[in-house]
Amino acid sequence: MIAEAPSPIWAIGGGKDLAIEGGRPIRNTYLPYGRQSVSDQDIEAVAGVLRGDWLTQGPKVAELERAVAEAAGAGYGVAVANGTAALHAAVVAAGVGAGDEVITSPLTFVASANAALYAGAQVRFADVDPRTGNIDPEAVERAITPKTRAVVAVDFAGHPCDWDRLSRLALTHDICLIADGAHSLGANYRGRPVGSLADMTALSFHPVKLICAGEGGMVVTNSEELAGRAARFRTHGITRNAGEMEDDEGGWWYEMQELGFNYRMSDVQCALALSQLGRRQEFLERRRSIAAAYDQALRGWEMLEIPWRETDTEPAWHLYAIRLNLGRLSVGRREVFEALRAENIGVQVHYIPVHLQPYYRNSFGFKRGDFPRAEQFYERELSLPIFPAMRDGDVRDVADGVRKVLTRYRR
Ligand SMILES: *Cc1c(COP(=O)(O)O)cnc(C)c1O
């Protein structure tokens, strides 16, 4: 538990004047919105690999695949170079190609949509649920056409999507359901872990995510066939399995049967991720207690909305996303963002809607107003720092900083 801050808060932290107006900041050092926690034990695990025989494709890859799949309630894991590669591999394993359409959320990192483009498919966006920022199953249903091959649904901020409704849609329309679980490893939905809810789940081990590998990612699935396709795709489309090959001219023989990539994750990276995976409960608990402390400190402040919570899900709290009630403020989100940065609180914004990126606007004709709920979510959103290594004092600084800035700008 994190103790409540004494009041009035700025008696101890910064002064009453905002740092951006020349006052004393809430804290002297910059607090980022997310960062990795690497322990001595993690470092030892990596050093062990560096002293050994394999830098890539050694035993740590399979060990990590088994461990992550088990943690995610899936039968198979395919480790890849990063979360984007995991999305790409999943989309290709789903059989997506030229002429197909893939539906995803506009409120996400560009990778969720780009994966479909890499595969030669068209992206269709479906607008979000305004409470959660997750893709709205009704909007998905409206976006389905005879060309729809897959849905990539993103568990925004680590809050699972409405997977039961998405699964029913996927079944009815014979569509492959892919979870972008970059935020939600460790989350539960109606008693089931993220990783067991979609046909395939793409995970990221980027340093701001739940567990880190430097760069790394994984496709987890319960389908042996999908796992096999993703595994071939990660290494040039090459197989050495006797049962799969057309010929066999000797012990050197392998076959490239389709076009793939070098998307492998190294043993060095896998050793770090494996050691981190052992600490995931500690990471999750810390994220949950920070979220609870923010809820307590900020609930009832009419200048903002705290994150929505579904009753039957346990989020992984990758982000703590507040939304400003701009009608109650004398300034816009930009001024609040800059004022908090000046207080040394590393707020961020998630996400610039993908359809508004110049590449998407210019290549496909998307425009402002196309997905109004994602746009409104974005316009009001601020992500507060949340990561396991934050100390109780850091958490209080953030809450104090938000209250200080919003009090000053209250209308
Ligand atoms: C981080 C992230 C990715 C991409 O993961 P990388 O490992 O950085 O390639 C994809 N989707 C979402 C929602 C993410 O947050």
The ligand as an SDF file (V2000), in Angstrom:
LIG
                    3D

 15 15  0  0  0  0  0  0  0  0999 V2000
    5.0150   -1.6270  -27.8390 C   0  0  0  0  0  0  0  0  0  0  0  0
    3.8530   -1.9130  -28.7010 C   0  0  0  0  0  0  0  0  0  0  0  0
    3.9660   -2.6160  -29.9050 C   0  0  0  0  0  0  0  0  0  0  0  0
    5.2680   -2.9510  -30.5650 C   0  0  0  0  0  0  0  0  0  0  0  0
    6.1780   -3.6090  -29.7900 O   0  0  0  0  0  0  0  0  0  0  0  0
    7.7480   -3.4660  -30.1520 P   0  0  0  0  0  0  0  0  0  0  0  0
    8.3490   -4.5430  -29.3100 O   0  0  0  0  0  0  0  0  0  0  0  0
    8.1600   -2.0990  -29.7570 O   0  0  0  0  0  0  0  0  0  0  0  0
    7.9060   -3.7200  -31.5960 O   0  0  0  0  0  0  0  0  0  0  0  0
    2.8060   -2.9450  -30.5880 C   0  0  0  0  0  0  0  0  0  0  0  0
    1.6000   -2.5880  -30.1360 N   0  0  0  0  0  0  0  0  0  0  0  0
    1.4450   -1.8800  -28.9990 C   0  0  0  0  0  0  0  0  0  0  0  0
    0.0710   -1.5210  -28.5540 C   0  0  0  0  0  0  0  0  0  0  0  0
    2.5680   -1.5040  -28.2660 C   0  0  0  0  0  0  0  0  0  0  0  0
    2.4180   -0.7770  -27.1580 O   0  0  0  0  0  0  0  0  0  0  0  0
  1  2  1  0
  2  3  1  0
  2 14  2  0
  3  4  1  0
  3 10  2  0
  4  5  1  0
  5  6  1  0
  6  7  2  0
  6  8  1  0
  6  9  1  0
 10 11  1  0
 11 12  2  0
 12 13  1  0
 12 14  1  0
 14 15  1  0
M  END
$$$$
